[in-house]
Amino acid sequence: MGAIAPFIVLLIVALIFNYIPMDGKLKQIGYIVIGILAIVMLLRFAGIL
């Protein structure tokens, strides 16, 4: 359970971010940042990074 805890936290942050009203361009940048964080976390979890 400890290994997937960061992914659960990132999912909760992404869900909260989804409900915050903001400009479309800013929201796209936020989604890109969340996606990059998810990919980095996945690569670290897999032992590649």
C-alpha positions as CSV (number, residue, x, y, z in Angstrom):
1,M,0.0,0.0,0.0
2,G,2.9,2.3,0.7
3,A,4.1,2.1,-2.9
4,I,0.9,3.4,-4.4
5,A,0.2,6.1,-1.8
6,P,2.0,8.8,-3.9
7,F,-0.2,7.9,-6.9
8,I,-3.3,8.2,-4.8
9,V,-2.2,11.6,-3.5
10,L,-1.5,12.7,-7.1
11,L,-5.0,11.5,-8.1
12,I,-6.6,13.5,-5.3
13,V,-4.6,16.6,-6.2
14,A,-5.7,16.2,-9.9
15,L,-9.3,15.8,-8.9
16,I,-9.2,18.9,-6.7
17,F,-7.4,20.8,-9.5
18,N,-10.1,19.8,-11.9
19,Y,-12.8,21.6,-9.9
20,I,-10.9,24.8,-9.4
21,P,-12.3,27.4,-11.9
22,M,-9.5,29.0,-13.9
23,D,-8.5,30.0,-17.4
24,G,-8.4,27.3,-20.0
25,K,-4.7,27.8,-20.9
26,L,-3.7,27.7,-17.2
27,K,-5.7,24.6,-16.7
28,Q,-3.9,22.9,-19.7
29,I,-0.5,23.8,-18.2
30,G,-1.6,22.3,-14.9
31,Y,-2.7,19.1,-16.5
32,I,0.6,18.8,-18.3
33,V,2.5,19.3,-15.0
34,I,0.4,16.7,-13.3
35,G,0.9,14.3,-16.2
36,I,4.7,14.8,-16.1
37,L,4.7,14.2,-12.4
38,A,2.7,11.0,-12.9
39,I,5.1,9.7,-15.6
40,V,8.2,10.5,-13.4
41,M,6.6,8.7,-10.4
42,L,5.7,5.7,-12.6
43,L,9.3,5.5,-13.9
44,R,10.7,5.7,-10.4
45,F,8.3,3.1,-9.2
46,A,9.4,0.8,-12.1
47,G,13.0,1.4,-11.2
48,I,13.9,2.9,-14.6
49,L,14.7,6.4,-13.2
